Amino acid sequence: MKDTELLQIALGLAPPWQVSAAEFDSDKERLDICLDFPKGSTFTCPTCGQIALKAYDPTEKTWRHLNFFQHEAYLTVRVARIDCDKCGTHLVDVPWARPGSGFTLLFEAMIMVLAKAMPVKTIATFVNEHDTRLWRILHHYVDKARKDADQSQVKQLGVDETSRRRGHNYVSLFVDLDESRVLFATDGKDASTVQRFKQDLIEHGGDPGAIEEMCCDMSLAFISGVEKQFPEAHLTFEKFHVIKILNDAVDQVRREEIKDRPELKGSRYIWLKNQPNLKASQSDLLEQLTIKKLNLKTSRAYHIKLNFQEMYQQPFEFAEAFLKKWYFWATHSRLEPIINAAKTIKNHWDGVLRWFTSKINNGILEGINSLIQAAKARARGYRTKRNLITMIYLISGKLNFDLPT
């Protein structure tokens, strides 16, 4: 069998396309495969589908293909023009590449698969291409898959932000809690992000009025955005962020008290961690510091926090009464950070108690955020906001890319 016949079969070419020649350069470690079509071949209009259009004025084009063993491979082809009486003049569509791309479909499919697990910069070095060209591939397929995404069944949403880079640079994430997928990612973390998500939801077949539950932290920007754009949705303040407010208050009490109580030095994390997560040495230290005779303000603040956590173990019918008693205790604790934290919870009372009805939280969002931060760490950051958002959709959007195999 001739090498051209073998390559014809390997490439899966259909008439009128055929391999006309192949040349391997060992010095450049490169295989060039030349494709052509017989004289008199006809093609189909890529716009209207009209068939039997004669080709003329061929132009040579080259596409990067999958490697031949460890060597780069390229397809060099004479691409002709056709005249359609309905649509005008067009270049012939080729079956191995999309219009405007310098890579074959199979090469692009490989990049999409690798990008889920490897930094684009690393892939670029591996395939000997500039990473900007590879980002164009990712942008194309992610944008196309998002355009076709169906959001008509979305009922429960989680809203959170993830850091884009050091400083106050954030990307807001809107997640379908039923499907554990990112629906929308956008720059910033203010009320306008919710408005942009609402528009995107409508464009993808979703109904803002059908959103029953939304879960977020106590960010005033998110709250005002949700209340304005999704007035019919019930808002739940998820447990992690509510307890974080109390953790911050406990830590503030510790920092104020440590000036007079040196025994608190090095104890920060024992007050913030859940007891089952403490090491043996940390458990011993906690036990020593919570002895009543020490009368530590930090210990009192810590027990107020623990008592609040017990609220989430209460039956629905007792939860509000429990919270009222806790609030009275916290506001009469004479611990200013705890009093402020209790008042913050009071200002978001309904959303805190809504958890007992919705039972939703942003645990899914925290998991997605971990994936995003891990990808960002592997890549040592992303040069542009668009690159980060594209990667978010790629690894956690559950999009259908319909890639060739």
C-alpha positions as CSV (number, residue, x, y, z in Angstrom):
1,M,0.0,0.0,0.0
2,K,1.3,3.4,-0.9
3,D,1.9,6.0,1.8
4,T,-0.7,8.3,0.2
5,E,-3.3,5.5,0.3
6,L,-2.5,4.8,3.9
7,L,-2.8,8.4,4.9
8,Q,-6.1,8.7,2.9
9,I,-7.6,5.9,5.1
10,A,-6.1,7.2,8.3
11,L,-7.5,10.7,7.7
12,G,-10.9,9.3,6.8
13,L,-11.2,11.5,3.7
14,A,-14.3,11.3,1.6
15,P,-14.5,12.2,-2.2
16,P,-13.6,14.5,-3.8
17,W,-10.8,15.0,-1.3
18,Q,-7.7,12.9,-1.6
19,V,-4.1,12.7,-0.5
20,S,-1.9,13.8,-3.4
21,A,1.5,13.7,-1.7
22,A,3.3,13.4,1.7
23,E,6.7,14.7,2.7
24,F,8.6,14.1,6.0
25,D,11.4,16.4,7.0
26,S,13.5,14.7,9.7
27,D,15.5,17.9,10.5
28,K,12.3,19.9,11.1
29,E,10.6,16.9,12.6
30,R,7.6,17.7,10.5
31,L,5.2,15.7,8.3
32,D,3.4,17.6,5.5
33,I,0.4,15.9,3.9
34,C,-0.9,17.5,0.7
35,L,-4.6,17.2,-0.1
36,D,-6.3,18.0,-3.4
37,F,-9.4,17.3,-5.5
38,P,-9.7,16.0,-9.1
39,K,-10.3,18.5,-11.9
40,G,-14.0,19.0,-12.5
41,S,-15.1,18.2,-8.9
42,T,-18.2,19.9,-7.5
43,F,-19.0,21.1,-4.0
44,T,-21.9,22.2,-1.9
45,C,-22.7,25.8,-0.9
46,P,-21.8,26.2,2.8
47,T,-24.7,28.6,3.3
48,C,-27.7,27.3,1.5
49,G,-26.7,23.8,0.7
50,Q,-27.0,24.0,-3.1
51,I,-25.0,21.1,-4.6
52,A,-23.0,20.5,-7.8
53,L,-21.2,23.9,-7.8
54,K,-18.0,23.9,-9.8
55,A,-14.8,25.0,-8.1
56,Y,-12.3,27.5,-9.4
57,D,-9.4,29.7,-8.4
58,P,-7.9,27.4,-5.7
59,T,-5.8,28.9,-2.9
60,E,-3.3,27.0,-0.7
61,K,-4.1,26.8,3.0
62,T,-2.4,24.9,5.8
63,W,-3.9,23.4,9.1
64,R,-2.0,22.0,12.1
65,H,-3.1,18.4,12.7
66,L,-2.5,15.8,15.4
67,N,1.2,14.8,15.8
68,F,2.5,12.0,13.7
69,F,4.2,10.0,16.4
70,Q,6.3,12.7,18.1
71,H,6.5,14.9,15.0
72,E,4.3,17.8,14.0
73,A,1.8,17.1,11.2
74,Y,0.2,19.6,8.8
75,L,-2.4,19.4,6.1
76,T,-1.7,21.6,3.1
77,V,-4.7,21.9,0.8
78,R,-5.9,23.6,-2.4
79,V,-9.1,25.3,-1.3
80,A,-11.2,26.6,-4.2
81,R,-14.0,29.1,-4.5
82,I,-17.6,28.4,-5.6
83,D,-20.3,30.7,-7.0
84,C,-23.8,30.2,-5.7
85,D,-26.6,32.1,-7.5
86,K,-28.3,32.6,-4.2
87,C,-25.5,33.3,-1.7
88,G,-22.7,34.7,-3.8
89,T,-19.0,33.6,-3.8
90,H,-17.7,31.4,-1.0
91,L,-14.6,29.3,-0.2
92,V,-15.3,25.6,-0.1
93,D,-16.0,24.2,3.3
94,V,-13.5,21.6,4.4
95,P,-14.7,18.7,6.6
96,W,-11.6,18.5,8.8
97,A,-11.6,22.1,10.1
98,R,-13.9,24.9,11.1
99,P,-13.9,28.2,9.1
100,G,-11.3,30.6,10.3
101,S,-9.2,28.1,12.3
102,G,-5.6,27.2,11.6
103,F,-6.1,23.8,13.3
104,T,-8.0,20.6,12.4
105,L,-11.0,19.6,14.4
106,L,-9.2,16.7,16.0
107,F,-6.3,18.9,17.1
108,E,-8.8,21.3,18.7
109,A,-10.6,18.4,20.4
110,M,-7.3,17.3,21.9
111,I,-6.7,20.8,23.2
112,M,-10.1,21.0,24.8
113,V,-9.6,17.7,26.6
114,L,-6.1,18.6,27.8
115,A,-7.2,22.0,29.0
116,K,-9.5,20.5,31.7
117,A,-6.4,19.1,33.5
118,M,-3.4,21.1,32.3
119,P,-2.5,24.8,32.3
120,V,-2.8,26.2,28.7
121,K,0.7,27.5,29.0
122,T,2.0,23.9,29.6
123,I,-0.1,22.6,26.7
124,A,1.3,25.3,24.4
125,T,4.8,24.2,25.3
126,F,3.9,20.6,24.7
127,V,2.4,21.2,21.2
128,N,4.9,24.0,20.3
129,E,2.2,26.6,19.7
130,H,1.7,30.1,21.3
131,D,-0.8,29.9,24.1
132,T,-2.8,32.8,22.6
133,R,-3.8,30.6,19.7
134,L,-4.9,27.8,22.0
135,W,-7.0,30.3,24.1
136,R,-8.8,31.2,20.9
137,I,-9.8,27.5,20.5
138,L,-11.2,27.4,24.1
139,H,-13.0,30.7,23.7
140,H,-14.7,29.5,20.5
141,Y,-16.0,26.1,21.9
142,V,-17.0,27.5,25.2
143,D,-18.9,30.4,23.7
144,K,-20.6,28.1,21.2
145,A,-21.6,25.6,23.9
146,R,-22.9,28.3,26.2
147,K,-25.0,29.7,23.3
148,D,-26.7,26.3,23.0
149,A,-27.1,25.7,26.8
150,D,-30.6,25.1,28.1
151,Q,-31.5,26.8,31.4
152,S,-35.2,26.4,31.2
153,Q,-35.4,24.0,34.2
154,V,-33.4,26.1,36.7
155,K,-35.3,26.4,40.1
156,Q,-32.6,26.8,42.8
157,L,-29.6,29.1,42.5
158,G,-26.4,29.7,44.5
159,V,-24.5,33.0,44.2
160,D,-20.9,33.5,45.3
161,E,-17.7,35.2,44.3
162,T,-14.3,33.9,43.6
163,S,-11.1,35.9,43.5
164,R,-9.6,36.7,40.2
165,R,-6.2,37.9,41.4
166,R,-4.8,39.5,44.5
167,G,-6.7,42.6,45.7
168,H,-10.3,43.4,45.1
169,N,-10.7,41.6,41.8
170,Y,-13.6,39.2,41.8
171,V,-15.8,37.1,39.5
172,S,-19.3,36.3,40.6
173,L,-20.7,32.8,40.0
174,F,-24.3,31.8,39.6
175,V,-24.8,28.1,40.1
176,D,-27.6,25.7,39.4
177,L,-27.8,23.9,42.8
178,D,-29.8,21.0,41.4
179,E,-27.3,20.2,38.6
180,S,-24.1,21.5,40.3
181,R,-23.1,23.5,37.3
182,V,-22.0,27.1,36.7
183,L,-24.7,28.9,34.7
184,F,-23.1,32.3,34.5
185,A,-19.8,33.9,35.5
186,T,-19.2,37.7,35.3
187,D,-16.7,40.3,36.5
188,G,-17.4,42.1,39.8
189,K,-19.5,41.3,42.8
190,D,-22.1,44.1,43.0
191,A,-25.8,44.2,42.3
192,S,-25.3,44.7,38.6
193,T,-24.0,41.1,38.4
194,V,-27.4,39.8,39.3
195,Q,-29.0,42.0,36.6
196,R,-26.6,40.6,34.0
197,F,-27.3,37.0,35.1
198,K,-31.1,37.6,34.8
199,Q,-30.6,38.7,31.2
200,D,-28.4,35.8,30.5
201,L,-30.9,33.4,32.0
202,I,-33.7,34.7,29.8
203,E,-31.4,34.4,26.7
204,H,-30.9,30.7,27.5
205,G,-34.6,29.9,27.9
206,G,-34.8,30.4,31.7
207,D,-37.7,32.1,33.5
208,P,-36.7,34.5,36.3
209,G,-40.2,34.0,37.8
210,A,-39.6,30.3,38.1
211,I,-36.6,30.7,40.4
212,E,-37.9,29.5,43.8
213,E,-34.8,29.6,46.0
214,M,-31.6,31.6,46.0
215,C,-28.7,31.1,48.4
216,C,-25.9,33.7,49.0
217,D,-23.8,35.3,51.7
218,M,-24.8,38.5,53.5
219,S,-23.4,40.8,50.9
220,L,-25.6,43.8,50.6
221,A,-24.9,44.1,46.9
222,F,-26.1,40.5,46.2
223,I,-29.1,40.9,48.5
224,S,-30.3,44.1,46.8
225,G,-29.7,42.6,43.4
226,V,-31.7,39.5,44.2
227,E,-34.6,41.4,45.8
228,K,-34.8,43.7,42.7
229,Q,-34.3,41.1,39.9
230,F,-35.9,38.0,41.5
231,P,-38.6,39.4,43.8
232,E,-40.5,36.1,43.9
233,A,-37.5,34.0,45.0
234,H,-36.9,33.1,48.6
235,L,-33.5,34.1,49.9
236,T,-31.4,31.7,52.1
237,F,-28.3,32.9,53.9
238,E,-26.1,29.8,53.8
239,K,-24.7,28.4,57.1
240,F,-21.0,28.8,56.2
241,H,-21.1,32.5,55.8
242,V,-23.4,33.1,58.8
243,I,-21.1,31.1,61.1
244,K,-18.1,32.9,59.5
245,I,-19.5,36.2,60.9
246,L,-19.4,34.7,64.4
247,N,-16.0,33.2,63.8
248,D,-14.7,36.7,62.9
249,A,-16.3,38.1,66.1
250,V,-14.7,35.4,68.3
251,D,-11.3,36.1,66.7
252,Q,-11.8,39.8,67.3
253,V,-12.5,39.2,71.0
254,R,-9.4,37.0,71.2
255,R,-7.2,39.7,69.5
256,E,-8.4,42.4,71.9
257,E,-8.0,40.1,75.0
258,I,-4.5,38.7,74.1
259,K,-2.9,42.0,75.2
260,D,-3.8,41.2,78.8
261,R,-4.0,37.4,78.6
262,P,-0.7,36.0,77.1
263,E,-2.0,32.4,77.5
264,L,-4.1,33.1,74.4
265,K,-1.0,33.3,72.2
266,G,-0.9,30.7,69.5
267,S,-4.6,29.7,70.1
268,R,-6.3,31.4,67.1
269,Y,-7.3,28.3,65.2
270,I,-8.7,26.3,68.1
271,W,-11.5,28.8,68.4
272,L,-12.3,28.8,64.7
273,K,-12.2,25.1,63.9
274,N,-15.0,22.6,64.6
275,Q,-14.0,20.5,67.6
276,P,-13.9,17.2,65.6
277,N,-11.3,18.7,63.3
278,L,-8.9,19.7,66.1
279,K,-5.6,17.8,66.6
280,A,-5.0,16.1,70.0
281,S,-2.7,18.9,71.1
282,Q,-5.3,21.6,70.0
283,S,-8.0,19.8,71.9
284,D,-5.9,19.7,75.1
285,L,-5.1,23.4,74.8
286,L,-8.8,24.2,74.2
287,E,-9.8,22.3,77.3
288,Q,-7.2,24.2,79.4
289,L,-8.4,27.6,78.1
290,T,-12.1,26.9,78.6
291,I,-11.7,26.1,82.3
292,K,-14.2,28.4,84.1
293,K,-11.6,29.8,86.6
294,L,-9.7,31.4,83.7
295,N,-12.8,33.5,82.9
296,L,-11.6,34.3,79.4
297,K,-13.8,36.6,77.3
298,T,-12.7,34.6,74.3
299,S,-14.1,31.4,75.9
300,R,-17.4,33.1,76.5
301,A,-17.5,34.2,72.9
302,Y,-16.6,30.7,71.7
303,H,-19.5,29.1,73.7
304,I,-21.9,31.7,72.2
305,K,-20.8,30.6,68.8
306,L,-21.2,26.9,69.6
307,N,-24.7,27.6,70.9
308,F,-25.6,29.3,67.7
309,Q,-24.4,26.3,65.7
310,E,-26.8,24.1,67.7
311,M,-29.7,26.0,66.2
312,Y,-29.2,24.2,62.9
313,Q,-29.9,20.9,64.8
314,Q,-33.3,22.1,66.0
315,P,-36.7,21.0,64.5
316,F,-38.2,23.7,62.3
317,E,-41.0,24.5,64.8
318,F,-38.4,25.3,67.5
319,A,-35.8,27.1,65.4
320,E,-37.0,30.7,65.7
321,A,-37.6,30.4,69.5
322,F,-34.1,29.0,69.9
323,L,-32.7,31.9,67.8
324,K,-34.5,34.5,69.9
325,K,-33.1,33.1,73.1
326,W,-29.6,33.0,71.6
327,Y,-30.0,36.6,70.4
328,F,-30.9,37.8,73.9
329,W,-27.9,36.0,75.3
330,A,-25.5,37.3,72.6
331,T,-26.7,40.9,72.9
332,H,-26.3,40.8,76.7
333,S,-22.8,39.3,76.6
334,R,-21.0,42.6,77.0
335,L,-18.7,41.5,74.2
336,E,-18.9,44.2,71.5
337,P,-17.9,42.0,68.5
338,I,-20.4,39.4,69.5
339,I,-23.1,42.0,69.9
340,N,-22.4,43.4,66.5
341,A,-22.5,39.9,64.9
342,A,-25.8,39.2,66.6
343,K,-27.3,42.4,65.3
344,T,-26.1,41.5,61.8
345,I,-27.9,38.2,62.1
346,K,-31.0,40.0,63.4
347,N,-31.0,42.2,60.3
348,H,-31.0,39.1,58.1
349,W,-33.4,37.1,60.3
350,D,-35.8,35.7,57.7
351,G,-32.9,34.6,55.4
352,V,-31.2,32.8,58.3
353,L,-34.3,30.9,59.2
354,R,-35.2,30.2,55.6
355,W,-32.6,27.4,55.7
356,F,-35.0,25.3,57.7
357,T,-37.4,25.4,54.7
358,S,-35.1,25.3,51.8
359,K,-32.3,23.2,53.3
360,I,-30.0,24.7,50.6
361,N,-26.5,26.0,51.0
362,N,-23.5,27.0,49.0
363,G,-21.5,23.8,49.7
364,I,-21.6,23.1,45.9
365,L,-20.3,26.6,45.3
366,E,-17.4,26.1,47.8
367,G,-16.5,22.9,45.9
368,I,-16.6,24.6,42.5
369,N,-14.6,27.5,44.0
370,S,-11.9,25.0,45.1
371,L,-11.7,23.6,41.6
372,I,-11.3,27.1,40.1
373,Q,-8.6,28.1,42.6
374,A,-6.7,24.9,42.0
375,A,-6.8,25.5,38.3
376,K,-5.7,29.1,38.8
377,A,-2.8,27.9,41.0
378,R,-1.7,25.4,38.5
379,A,-1.7,28.0,35.8
380,R,-0.2,30.6,38.1
381,G,-3.1,32.9,37.3
382,Y,-4.7,34.0,34.0
383,R,-3.7,37.1,32.1
384,T,-7.3,38.2,31.3
385,K,-10.7,38.1,32.9
386,R,-12.1,36.3,29.8
387,N,-9.5,33.5,30.1
388,L,-10.5,32.9,33.7
389,I,-14.2,32.9,32.9
390,T,-13.7,30.6,30.0
391,M,-11.8,28.1,32.3
392,I,-14.6,28.3,34.8
393,Y,-17.2,27.2,32.2
394,L,-14.8,24.6,30.9
395,I,-14.3,22.8,34.2
396,S,-17.6,23.4,36.0
397,G,-20.2,24.5,33.4
398,K,-21.1,20.9,32.4
399,L,-21.4,22.2,28.8
400,N,-21.9,20.0,25.8
401,F,-19.0,20.7,23.4
402,D,-19.9,18.1,20.8
403,L,-16.3,17.5,19.9
404,P,-15.2,15.2,17.1
405,T,-13.6,11.9,18.1
